[in-house]
Structures are given as C-alpha cells and as structure tokens.
Amino acid sequence: MNLFSFFRRKKVEEDPDVMKYLVVGLGNIGDEYDGTRHNIGFRVVDALAQALGATFQDKRYGFVAKTRVKNAELVLLKPSTYMNLSGNAVRYWMQQEKVELSSLLVVVDDLSLPVGAIRMKQNGGAAGHNGLKHIAQMLGTEGYNRLKFGIGNDFPRGAQVDFVLGKFSPEDNKTVDEKALVACDAIKAFALSGMAFAMNHYNNK
C-alpha cells in the first residue's frame, strides 16, 4: 500500500462525509518580502483565511489555518521554509493531515500570465519556479494541482529577479485585490466540485 492509498483509507475510517484539502500559498517570510509579486501565494491564502474567519498559527515548517467550507475541511499553509525549500513544508503537512495528492492545491505566482489572470492546472513542469521544483522533488511527482496567479512580465532583459521580488504598482494592487477574491472562489470550487470544474469555470477569468 502506497502513502496516498493509506491516507485514503484513513480518511474513510475517520469521517467519510468530510474531505480534507491542503491549500499552500507560496512565498518568502520576512518583512522585506511582504507584498512582493513572488509572495502572491501568501496574499491569496491570507484573503481566503480572512473571508472564512480563520486565523493562522505558527507551526512546524509554516503558518497554518484550518477552516471549513460546507463538507470540505481546508488546511491553509504558508511555508516558513523560504521558497526554495517549500517542498519540506508541503510534504510534512500532507503527512501530518493525511491529505491525498489529489487534494493538494499550490497557489503560485506566474510570470507568463497578465496581472491578476488565473490559471488552474492539474500537473506540469516548474517553468523555472524554484518553489514548484522543490515540491516536485520532495513529492516525487509533478502531478499536483496548482493555481497560477499572473504577476505580469513588464521588465527589461536581465531584471527578472528584481521584478519578481519587487512590489506591485498601486494600479496593479487594485487588480490583485479584486482577483485574489476570484482566486478564493476558485479554491472553494476546487474543494467542493473538483479540479475539472474549477478549471472550466475560473481559468483566465
């Protein structure tokens, strides 16, 4: 029996009517990274926690909040490992909460999408994103769900790092605030109706 089959069996034994999901917002801890484009994952899960009245607590490998949407239990995670070691936090909390691979959703910034655009995917490569690379390395697969949130790519050649670690303009911030709420709805749709439904209804919305 593999790890995820064990989780599935345990879930049925505990409560077959409640499904548990791990929603991971990627980012870097520290005041110097607060509000940066690279931290959009933190920003989305913060918005979701606020909307659902959940509070984050400082736990091993990250800040964790637990909440419910109907029959779905959401475990929200902001890793404290820094981006390049995000997989440590993801693997630990999947094991700790007995969450199946299909019930994992990673919220991540994406340079290839316009600011605020949302694209949900069930698998795929890291596209140079170190957080996604490490998660795939630690889980042994790239077949995990992602919600990609566009941060744009308006930077000159060679300035990608500064752009990603920079902050949104006031105008873009308004867009991000609005679209973060759409991303929250997409996350809830994922938990309640499945990834296929969420992709069909929220991709590029």
Helices and strands as residue ranges (DSSP letters): H 3-14, E 19-25, G 31-33, G 37-39, H 40-52, E 57-59, E 62-69, E 72-79, G 83-85, H 86-97, G 101-103, E 104-110, E 118-121, H 130-139, E 145-150, H 160-164, H 170-193, H 195-202
